[in-house]
Amino acid sequence: MRVDDEEVVRRAHAELQADGLTFCLHLEPDMSWAEYLARLEADRRGDLFGDDGVAATFLVAEVEGAIVGRSSIRHALNDFLAHEGGHIGYAVRPAFRRRGHATEILQQSIVIARAHGVTDVLVTCDDDNVGSAAVVERCGGVLDSLVTSRSGTPIRRYWIR
């Protein structure tokens, strides 16, 4: 992500918040853009959450110069990620959905995860998110289990081997 992406990324964040989702992981309402980029850098190093942190790559997806979505690729799993967060989290802005972007984002994220040594990739989604479940299955995900998140939401756990 670039310094000059602030306006469009904050707009994408607001769009997804309206859907109950998150575009900018770890973004606080009063945080400056420089602080947010520093937080992403700490996340990349695995320093964001102290001893419980894992290194993670945060990327935005662009198509013809427009930011259409994002991906967070965790290079390892801690207890929370192993239970309900998984190795990869992704999101697509509402105006760009149902065009294959989520599938492409997940496919490319799997390549990046494997480049960081992740051979078996855990991807999760809410049980009622049929669109995301279909994307994960298109990308080779095999349903492992249904668990309850810490917030009480049923979560599907898929492995991509």
Number of C-alpha atoms within 10 A of each C-alpha: 13 8 9 9 12 16 11 12 20 14 13 23 19 17 18 18 13 10 10 8 15 20 25 22 17 13 18 10 6 7 11 12 16 11 13 17 17 13 17 23 17 16 22 20 14 20 17 19 11 8 9 12 18 19 20 25 20 21 16 21 20 13 10 6 7 11 17 22 25 28 24 24 24 29 22 20 19 15 10 12 17 15 17 23 20 25 25 22 22 23 24 26 21 14 10 15 14 11 10 11 21 25 19 14 23 24 17 13 25 24 12 16 23 13 11 16 10 18 13 13 23 28 27 29 23 18 16 12 11 11 12 19 21 13 19 24 15 13 15 14 20 16 17 13 11 16 17 14 15 10 6 8 14 16 20 21 25 22 19 17 12
